Amino acid sequence: MTTANPLLADQDLPDFAAVKAAHVVPAVEEAIAAHRAAVESITASGKDDFDTVILAAERADFLLSRVWSPVGHLSSVADTPELREAHAAAQALMTAYLMEAGQNRAHHDAVARLAARPDFAALPSAARRAVDLALRGFHLAGVALEGEARQRFLDVGVALSDLSTKFGNAVLDATEAWSEHVTDEAVLDGVSDGDKAILAAYAQEKGLSGWLITLRQPSVLAILYHAKDRALRERVYRAYNTRASDQAEDKSHDNSERIDAIMALRHEAAQILGFADSAAHSLETKMAADADEALAFLADLARRARPVGEGELAEARAFAAEHLGLDDVRPWDLSYVAEAMRRTLHGVDQEALKAYFPLPRVLAGTQALIERLFDVRLVVREGVSTWHPDVLFYDVLDAGGAVVAGVYLDLFARAGKRGGAWMDVCRSRFRDADRLHLPIAYLTTNFAPPAGDRPSLATHNDVVTLFHEFGHVLHHLLTEVDLPSIGGISGVEWDAVELPSQFMENFAWDRETLIGLSGHVESGEPLPEAMFDRLLAARQFQAGLAILRQIEFATFDLLLHRDYDPALGARVDGVLEQVREAVAVLHPPAWNRFAHAFSHIFAGGYAAGYYSYLWAELLSADAFEIFAHGAVPGGGATAFRREILAAGASRPAAENFRAFAGRGPEVDALLRMRGLAA
């Protein structure tokens, strides 16, 4: 291999600082060639034993991922015109090759011969699971297709990959394109000094005086939650909710045509494979049997939540009229009114709370929680090559002090970085002969950066987000499965992959944990018990409205994919209106175009799967209630690690849950947690 290219180096951690856009395409071309040669070797051997057929394929996949993962990650966190161009070219190569590899009949037949061996049942269950999932993967890649259908499926796959990337880029560009320069501080009345410092830093970034309001997450939240200027809230709300659409001020990033094309191609691909629609295609790899079962689950939640949400909206309107002089609560008022209600009715002041959560203290407390639960320590390693100076790297040490995994943390919002929060795989755990490759993860958020000498102050929602993403990270890092295809999050049903993340969220509401990780930014004093009690009492504040919003998104996603008609097109607005009539209690303005920035389903992995958040929340609420009540013999955290985190996809998710809980999941815990129980 050409070691001069850092993406091709055989090392445990990528040399991110050395990676240039010019390295991307040559590295991907060489990695693809090596993978193709490995597959040809497998098929030419004529053998049907596990090591030759599966282990060799896992090795080839691991080496290909070792090149591609850093490239994909950099495109999300360090976007530049040069990298974007290189990533697009490399992604086209990767997509075309992976589609081709998925249709390799000789490779499929080798796996099928292994599965048909008389002694196949004697293999370990995890090995048999890897074989089963490999065969399913070939089926979903169109291995059985012939002639024109085969080629068309390949072409559609490449086109979809390109469209999804362009969709995400348009959202990123639209987010960066809009700003409002403020020179009169009175305009920012109600916004905290800490948030104003962030807006001042955004202005300085552009060589401006005063403050710059942007569509980056910390800026949007500061205005919508705290700015007293209603017209300003409306402008920010409108700009944010029309990003990348025909209703934006700058229409050059409009995703309308991309949405139509994505939906048409997804439907076509599903039908080529023999599915009725792209929802049925998506549900093939999930716990829910079909879209109807998932929709019934959502409809039942909506039936329980809508009366609660209607009552909450009525309370908000009454409060706004009495205390804020707002006779007509509009969507851009909701967060502002909710914050005022929290302060007035529940004594919860988010700005006051932030002072107790300097991010360094939160990180230290998170490390302590993980050690307490799972008996592993996170230790910062200095000198690791990263893509930005703010990035941290932690080694994960077991009880004996041995390094067993690692994680990169990239926590702050900045230009060139995709919004939101996510975890992704850098390296998978893979035992290859006498070498064990350790699992490495990326954890990415968009928290407010430090302002001057003041550290970043986390909101309580930021703490929830950090715990959520660490749940995903731990799922990856604490796997005990040595095959990358079924270790950690890989191969886990998509509507169960959120179980560990949402399980961990609950600790952000745990007294010992939250007070333990707090420390006032000035005095160092921990969060007062009285403040925690008020925060806990407000946990279910507007819970009905919150879950209805999730149900709206999830139902829209499923119906959009299940009911797609090529003769009518995507009908985004029509489907949204249909869903809102059934679910929403407050309708957004006609110009709202949230779908045009709905990257989860158009540029991520949640197409016809956004319901997974609520489906997995059912699992996590039940699991955490069992844990909290001490109902698991031998320690709930130990059992959770063993049966959920360590097991990965070595068995179906339903079996993992049953092994932990001793029974199947029950919905009552979700209803209790959300405040929807009768």
N, C-alpha and C positions, 0 to 999 in steps of 0.2 A: 504493500500500500504506500501511497505518497504521503508520508508523515508531515510534509510541509503544510498540508492542509489541516488546520486544527480540528475540523469536523471529522476527519478520518483517523485521528490519533486513538490508539488503543489505551485509553486511560479512564479511570473511574468517574472523573468529573470533566465536563466540557471546559475548554479554555475559552470562555465567552469573550474575554477581553481581546483575544486574538482573532476572533471571527470577523471577517469582512464580507460584504455582499458578494464580492467576486469569488469567494470560496464555495458559495451555496450550490450552484448548478454543477460544477465539477464533482463536488463531494457526493451529491445525490446521484449523478450519473454513475460514478464508480460503485456506490453502494447498491444501486439497482443491478448493475452487471454482476456483482458478487452474489447477490441474492438469486438471480436467475441461474447462475452457475451452480449454486448449492441445490436448487430445486431440480435441475437437470441431473445432478449427481444422485439425488434421492430416487428419481424415477428410473434412471438408467441401471441402478443396482438390481432392480427386480426383487428386492427383499421386502418383507412385510413385518419385520420385527419393530418394536417400539422405538428403540434407539435410532435405527436407520430412518424411519419414517417420521416420527413425531419429534424426537429430541433434536434431530438434525434440522428440522423445519423451525423449531423454536429457536435454535441457534441463529439460523439465517434471519428470522424475524427480529431477533434481539439486535443483531448487528445493523440491520436496516433502520430500526427505530433509534439506535444510538446516534445515527446521523440526522435523522429527520426531526426528532423531538426538539433539539436545541433550535433548529431553524424555525419550526412552527412557534416555539415559545418566543423567540426574538421578534417575530412579526407582530406579536400581541403586546409586547412590553417596551420595544425599542424601535418603533416604526420610523423609517426614513424612506425617501423616494427610491434610493438605490436598493435598500433591502426589500421594499415592497415589490419592485420589479423582479428581483432575483427570486423572491419567494413565490411569486405568481408563476414564473417559468418552471421552477422546481416542483411546485405543487401539481402543475399540469403533467409533468413527467411521472411523479409519484402516483397520481390518481390513475393515469392510463396503465401504469405497470401493475398496480394493485388489482385493478379490474381484470387485467390479463391473467395475473397469477391466480385470481379467484376462479377463473374459468379453465384452469389447467387440468384437463381431464386425466392425464397420466398421473398427476399428483393426487387428484381426488381418488382415482382407482387404487393407488397404493394405500391410502388411508382406509378405503373401503375394504381392501383385502385384509388389512390388520384387524379391522372390526369383525371380519367374518372368520377369523382364526378360531379353531375349536378351544384354544386355551385363552381366548380374549377375556373371559370372565375371571380368570385367575389374576389379571393385572390389578394393581391397586385401584381403588375407586377413583382417585384423582386422575390417574392416567386414563381410565375409561372415559371420564368426563371430558378430558382434553380431546380425545378422539371424537366423541359425540359432537362437541362444539365445533371442531374442525369440519366435520361433515355438514353441519348446519351452515357454517360459513360458506362452504362451496355452493350449497344450494341457493343461498341468498345472493351469491355473486353471479348466478346464472350459469353454473357449470353444465347444466343439461340443455341449454339453449342451442339452437342450430341456425346456420345460415345468416340471413338478414337480421333475424331477431337477436342473434348473438352479437353481431357488430353494432346494432342499434343500441343495445343495452350498454355496451362499452362507451359509445359516443355520449349517451345520456349521462352516464356516471361522470365523465370528464366535464361535461358542460355544467352539471350540478355543482361540482366542486368549485369550478371557476365562479359561478354565480354566487355561491355562498360566501366565498372570499370577498368578492366585490361588494356584496351586501354589507358585510362587516366593516370593510374599508370605508364605505359611504357613511355609515353611522359614526365611525371615528372622525372622518373628515368634517361631517356636519356638526359634530360636537365641538370641534376646534374652530369652526368657521364663525360661530356666533359669539359676540361679546357685547357688553355695554360698559362704556367708560364712565366712571362717576368721579366728579371733582368736588361735589358738595357733600360733605359727610352727613348732612341732615337727611339725605335720601336714604341712608342706611340706618335710620332710626330703628331700634329694636334688635339690630344685629350685634352680637357680642364683640368685644374687643379682639378676642382670639380669632373669630371668623373674619373680622375686618382686616386683621393682620395677614390672613391668607389672601384676601382679595387685593391687598396692597402688594403682596409678593407677585400675584398674577400680573398686576400693572407693571411692576418693575421688570418682570420677565419680557415685557413688550416695550420697555423703554419709556413707560408712561408715568406720570405723577398720579396721585390719588389712588383709586381703587378700580379693579376690573372684575366685573361680574361675568362669569363664563358658564358653560354648560357641563363643566366637570362636577362630579358628584358633591364634593364639599361646598362648592359655591351654590349649587341648586338647593341643597338642603338648608343652607344658611338663610337664603332668601325666602323660600316657601314656608319655613317653620318659624321665622323670627322677624322678617321685615314688616314694619307697620304700614308701609306704603303699598296699598292694595293694587294700584296700577302697576307698580314694579313687580309684585308677585304675579300678576296676570301676564306681563310681558315674558317673564322667565318661564312660567308654566307653558305659555304658548310656544315659545322657542324650543323648549325641551320636548314637548309632546307633538311637535311637527317636524322634528329632525328627520332629515333624509326623505322628505315627502314633497308632494305638490303644493302643500300649504306653507312650506317654510319660506322665509324671506329670500334665502339663497336656494333656488330650486335645482342647482347643478348636481346635487347629490341624491336626487329623487330615486327612491327604491321601488316605485310603483311597478315599472316594467319588469324589474327583477323578481318581485313577488309573483307576478303572473307567470313568468317563465319558470320559476322554481316549482310552483304548484303544478303546472302542466307537465313538466318533466318528471316530477315525483310520481304523479298519477300514471304516466306512461310506463315508467320503470316498474311500478308495482304490477301493472297489467301484463307486461311482458313476462314477468315471473309467475303469472297465474293468480295474483291476488285481485280482489274486487276493487281495492282502492289502496292509497298509500297509508291509511291508518291501519288497515289489516296487515300490510307489509311491516309497519313499525312494531305492531303488537306481537309479532312473531317472536321477538326476543325479550318479552316482558312477562311479569307475573300475571297481569290481567289477561284473561282468556281472549278478549276481543274488545273493540271500541265500545260496544254496547255495555259491557260490564263496567268499564271505566266511567262511561257517561252516567250509568245508573248510580254508581258510587258518588259522583259529583252532584247529581240531582238530589240524592238523599241529603247530602250535606247542605245544599242550597235551601232545601225545604226547611231544615232546622235553623239555618243561619239567617234567612231573610227576615223573619219577624224581629230577630235580635237586631239586625242591621237597621231596619226601619225605625226601631225605637231609639237606637244610638244616633241616627241622623236627626230625628226629631229633637233629641236632647241637645245636639250640637247647634241646631238652628235656634232653639230657645235661648241657649247660653249666648250665642253670638248676638242675638237681638238685644238681650238684656245687658251684657257686659262689654260688647265690642262695637255696638252701633251698626251691626250688619243685619239688615232685614232679609237679605237674600244670600244665602251661603252658596258660593260657586265653587267649582272644583279647585281653583287656586287659593281658596280660603280654608279648605278642609284641614290641612296640616297646621296652619297658623291657629285656627280655632282649637284644634285638638291640643296643641301645646299650651294654649291659654287655659283650657279645661284641666289639663294635668296639673298645672301650677295652682289653679284656684280650687279645684274640687278634690284633688288628690295630694296636693303639696309636693308634686314632683316637678322640679325645675331642671330641664335637661342641661342647661348651661351651668347650673350649680353642680350638677352631677359630674360633668366633664372634668371639672377641676380635681376630682378624686381619682381620675383614671389617666394619669400620664402614661403614655404608651410603654416606656421602659418598665414601669411597675406592672402593667397589664401583661407584658410578655413574660416577666419573671413569675407572675402568678399563674400564667398558663403553663409554664414549664413545671411549676410545683404541682399543679393539678394532674398533669399527665404522669408525673412520677408517682404521685399518690395512687392513681387509678391503675396504672399499667406497669409500674416498676421499671420504667426506662427514664433516662435523663437526657435532656437536650443541652448540649454544650456548644457555645459559639466557637467556630474554627476561624482563625484569622488567616489572611493571605490567600483566600480562595478567589479564583478568577471569576468576576461577575460582569453583568452588562450595565450596571449603574452603581455609583458609590454608595447609595443607600441600602443596597441589597445585603442581607445577612445570610450566613450559612451556618447551620447547626448539625453537628454529629449527634446521632442517637445512640446512647450507650445502654447496654443491658445491665442487670444487677451486678454482674461481675466486672463491669467497666470496659467490656469489649464493644467496639463500634459495630452496630448492626444495620444502620441506615443513615440517611441524611436528608436535609430539607433546606431549600432556598426560601427566604422570606423577602418579598418585594411589596412593601406596605403602602407607599404613598402615591397619591394621584400626581400626574405630571403630563406634559405634552408628549405625544407619541405613544401613549399607553392606553389600551382599551379599558373602558369603564367596567365597573362591577367587581366581583370577587370570584376567584375560582382556584381550584387545585388541578394540577396536571402531572403527568408522569414524565420524569427525566430519564430514569433508569428503572428497569424492573428487576426484581429478585430473580436470579437465574443460576442454578447450580449446574455447571457444565464441566463434567469430569472432576478434576481436582480443584477447580476454580469456582468460587462463589461470588457472583456479582451482587452487590448490595443494592437494595431499593433506594432510589433518590426521588424526591418530589419537589415540585414548585408550589408555593403558596402565595397567591397574589391578591392584594386588596387595593382599594383606592381611598385610604384614610387621608385626613387632612395632614399635610406635612408640618414639621416644626416651623415656628415663626420666630425668627431671630434667635435669642437665647432660650426661648420657651420651648419645651418639648411638645411633641404632638400630644394633643388631648383627645382621648377616645370617648365617643358617646357610648351609652350603654348598648345601643344597637351595633356599634363597632365591636364591642366585646362579644355580642351574640354572633356576629359575622366571623370573627376570628375563631371562636370555638367551633362554629359550623365547618369552616374550611379545614381546621385541624382534625375534625372527625374524618373527612376524606383522606387527609394526609396519613393519619394513623392506620386507616384501612389499608393503605398502600404499604406503609413502612413496616407494619407489624405482621405482615403475611408470613406464614410458615410454609407456603407452597413454592416449590422450586421451579415451576414452569410458568413463564411470563403470561401465557394465554389465559391462565385461570388463577393467577395470583393477584392479591390486592383487589383493586377495583376492576381489573380486566375480566371480561366474561360475565360479570355480575348483571343480573337483570336490571334494566335501567330504572324500573320503578321500585327497586330495592336499594339502589346504590346510594340514595340519600339517607338510609337508615343510620349509619354511624355519624354522619354530620348532624342530623337533627337530634340524635341521642345526646351528642355533646352540647348542643345549644342549651339544654336544660340546666347545665351547671352555671350558666350566666344568671340564673335565678336562685342559685343555692347560696344560702347565707354565709356559710364558712368560706366557700370559694370566692364569692364576690367581695366580701369585706376583706378577705385575706390578700387579694391582689390590688386593693385600692391603697391610695396614699396621696393626700392632698398635695397639689403641685407646689404649694408654698410652705405648708407646715409639716407635710408628711403624715398627718393624722389620717387614720383609716376612715372609711365611710361610716358615719354614725348609724347606729342600729335603727334609729327612728327614720332616717332617710331610706334605709333598705326596706323597712316595713312598708313605707309609703310606696316605694317602687314596686314591691311585690304585690301590694293590694291593687295597684293599677295595671298589673300584668294583662288582665283580660279587658282593659279599657279599649273600647271600640273593636273588640275581637270579632264581632259579627261583620263589621265593615271590612276588616282586614281579610277574613277568610272568603268573603264574597268576591273580593277583588281577585284572589287566587283562583277561585272557582270560575270566574268570568274568563280569565286568561286560558285556563286549562280546557274549558268547554269549547271556547272559540277555536283553540288549536285542534282539538279532536274533530269537531264538525267541519272545519275548513278542509281537513284531509279526508275524512270519511265521505263527505257529501260532494266532493269536487265533481263538477260536470264540465267536460271539455267544451261543450257548446256554449256554456255560460261564463267560463273563466273562474278566477279565484273568488270573486264577489266578496272581497274582504269587508267592505262597509255593510253589505247586506247580512253577512253572517254575524258580524259584531252586533248589529242592531237586533237580530233574532236572539242572540245570547243575552244581551242587556235587558231586553223585555222580560226575559225569564228570571234573570239573576240580579241585575243591578238595582240599587235603590237611588242612586244619583247618577244621571247620565252626563257624560262629558259633552262639550260643545261639538257641533257637527264638524268643525275643522280639526278636531283631535285626530291624530294619525299615529297612535302608539304602535300599531302593527309595523310601521315602516322602520322602527328601530327595535323590533322584537327579535333580537339576535339569537336568543335561546332556540327559537324554532326555525329561523331562516339562515342562521350562520353558525349554529351550534348543534348539539346532539339531541335536542329535545323535540324534534318534529313528531307530532302526534304522540308526544310523551311528556308534555309539561305537567300533566296530571300527576306525574311521578312524585312531585314534591308533596302533595297531599296524601298520596297512597303510602309513601314512605313515612310520612309524619304519623300515620296510623300505627305503623310498625314501631316507630321510635317512641311514641307516647306510651304504648303498651309495654315496650321493653324497659323504658325508664321507670315506669310505675312499679314494675316487678323488681327492678334494681333498688329503687328507693325504699321499698317495703321489705327488703332483705329476703325475698322469696326464692332466691337461687342458692342452693346448697354450695358451700365452699367459697362464697364471695361473688357478688354480681359482676364486678369489674373483671375478675379473673375469667369468669364464664363468658362474658361478652367478648373479651379478647380471644379466648380460645375458639368459641363457636361461631362468631361473626367476623371479627377482624382477621384472625389467623387463617380462617378457612377459605376466604375469598370466594371464588366460583368453583371450588373443587367439588361442590355439590350445589343443588338448586337453593335459591335464597329461602324458599319456604322451609326446606329442611334445616338450614342454618338457624332460622328463627325458632323452629320447634325444638332443636337441640338446646338452645339457650333457655327458652321459656317453658319447655315441657308440654306445650300445646300450641295451637295455631293462634294468630293474632285476633284480638277482639276490639271492636270500634269504640267501646265505651270510654277507654282511656283518652282517646283523641277528643271525644266530646267533653269530657271533664276538663282536659287541659285548655281547650278553647272556650270553655264557659258555655257550651251549647247543650249540656246534659239537662234533661227535663227535671 
